[in-house]
Amino acid sequence: METTFVIKKEELDLNFLESIKKLFKQSRELQITISNNEDFGLTKTETKKEYLERLEKIAKSIDTNTKRIEMSADEFDTFSLGLLSK
């Protein structure tokens, strides 16, 4: 599984790390890459209400995304091998 988080550096705390551990609870090892992103509007000052509204909007768009495909790791491996053998 791969996930991208875009957060303010002030939001990087132990709660965030615990959330990652819960999200990837079945994984024995994780790879974490950190880069500086100034292009996502994160430097814009926003109120807590605006921030929570933005997160809620993102969550709703994920929930309603009909183009998303979900599969297990084994299904993904089988699918990938099939593409490679073509």
Residue, then its C-alpha position, 0 to 999 in steps of 0.5 A: m500500500e502506498t499513501t501520500f500525506v501532505i501536512k504542515k511541519e507543525e502537524l508532524d507529531l507523535n499522534f501523526l506517527e501513531s496514525i501511520k502505525k495504525l494505517f500500516k499495522q500489517s506491515r513489518e517495514l515502512q519506507i518514509t520519504i520527506s520532501n519540501n512542498e510549497d506548492f500545495g497551499l499549506t503555507k496559507t494561513e487558515t483557521k482550524k474550521e477551514y482546515l477541518e472543512r478542507l479535510e472533510k472535503i478530501a475525505k468525501s472525495i475519496d469516499t465517492n471516488t468510483k474510479r478507485i480499484e481495491m485489491s489485496a497484495d496477492e491480487f496486485d502481484t498477480f495483476s502486475l505479473g500478467l502485465l509484465s508477461k505481455 
